[in-house]
Amino acid sequence: MLIPIGLPIKETGEVKSVYDYIEKLPPGSAILVSMDYDPAALAELYPMTIAILRHAFSKDIKVIGMTLWITGASLGDIAMREAAEGKAQMGEDYVYLGYVPGGANVIMRMGEDISAVFLKDYSGRITSEIPLMKNIKNYKDISLMIDLAAGATPEAWVVYAGAKYNQTIAVGCTAVSAVGYYPFLNTKQIIGLIGGMKGAAEYEKLIKTRGTATAGMDSQSIAHIAIIVLIIVANISYFAMRRKKPGE
Amino acid sequence: MGTYIGIWIAAGLTLCIYSFLYKDNPFFKFAEHLFVGVSAGYTIAITWNEAILKLIWEPMKTKNDFTVLIPAAIGLLMFSRFIPKYRWLIRWPLAFIIGVGAGASIPRVMQSLIFEQTAATLKPVAFNLASINTVIIAVGVICTLIYFFFSLEHKGPVGIVSKIGIIFLMVSFGAAFGYTIMARISLLIERVYFLLHDWLHII
């Protein structure tokens, strides 16, 4: 971090497909971004959130933000305000609906009427009276749903919004949980997967921005090399000790 | 000014938590307990605002909609477990949650997590590169399932197949472990970045 090396970051297909999908959306389309994480996952998911939101705003795509995580309610607001600064207008280009309790029930009820689930947005305005929400009733009016998740919410989105309402879904998640969502990518239940800081750095590269994820990738790569070396050394010493034992 | 105070508090608490790397100490315990307390308080405040005020109080106040009291009363029965005489009343809200939850989720979960995944595992194989993945997935699923099939002794051909299943499991655990390392390193990087950039302004 102190001395940036600039190790190459290669974008993977699963990240690029999210980028391409947003890139191809016509201006004025709406996407739903559910920021289902808390401060513990900020390192990986916040840069991802900012990159996706900036990409959407640069394409004049309307963004509806929300969260299913109670401890992430204010983070979504901070992220949307930061990404929108000077690029998008609250109420016109984006809206942050905040948190409503209910988990899977919220996802299901949003398929009928979003304004009936989120009666007011995070700043207290009546949702149905917000200009952006006047033409958006439910999933039919949303081109893409992106779940940025620190937990198991992508599964709920796939089950209740994907299977029931045929909502197109993309997932951004922490690296720990990324392995669990590859089966959904294989079945095309999600169109793309952005995993951890590496995924966020790839997205930053795609939108040609150097954010905090890109800044951290040199350290990440060097830490990985150090761990690989330690694993090799530990294994060599283990086998050496095992060979030594019989004739001690 | 408020931002600077927040950064200093966050930096101090980060150092308190990392002091555990040396050994358990009162600074770590203070930060740990503060985190638990603040999280609980924050959760209660948001629940009060988003659920009690917005979903119960406001409909009654602005629309004279008192039907919201019915689900609120059912929800309150969850607390009946604290009164031994009326503990049995908790069965009603639980029955409601389990009934609605199971009814809504079983068909969708079957469709999304079982049928779709099974269909993707049994894709037809063609003579192209994409089919290599299909074959690997099918072999992996079958071998792993046989590894967890305990009605037959794992000897002979069954033993060989179950050993291949172990290899697939190990590869899966390795991938999960690799991703876990990446996640943990990311957390450390973010904290170090915060300390050096936001707090000390070195980078």
Interface residues (C-beta under 8 A of the other chain):
Chain A: M1 L2 A40 L42 A43 E44 I70 T71 A73 G98 Y99 V100 P101 A104 N105 M108 L119 K120 E155 V158 V159 Y160 G162 A163 K164 T174 A175 V176 A178 V179 P183 N186 T187 Q189 G195 G196 M197 K198 T212 A215 G216 S219 Q220 A223 H224 I227
Chain B: S39 Y42 T43 I46 T47 E50 A51 K54 L55 E58 V100 G101 A104 S105 R108 V109 Q111 S112 L113 E116 Q117 A119 A120 N133 I137 S172 A175 A176 Y179 T180 I181 M182 A183 I185 S186 L187 L188 I189 E190 R191 V192 Y193 L196 I202 I203
